[in-house]
Amino acid sequence: METETRLRVNENGRVVIPASFRKALGINIGDEVVLRIEDDELRITTLQRRLERAQRLIQKHIKRGTSLVEELISQRREAARHE
């Protein structure tokens, strides 16, 4: 797969993401993408990819078998008991 290409910006400021790049990134018709400027570069990703990245980062700090949902519910019930 290509990892770099050259494109021209049209008169409306638009560029077309090549099909091979969209496929590699999992971008489908109608998907919402996130654009970010980082280190003087434009980065494009999907909300799904950002969510997956966040989940991987969080998993590094959680013991296997731990349910954050159950912990949150437990904390909320405890707080409610003290109200």
Helices and strands as residue ranges (DSSP letters): H 19-25, E 33-38, E 41-46, H 47-59, H 68-81
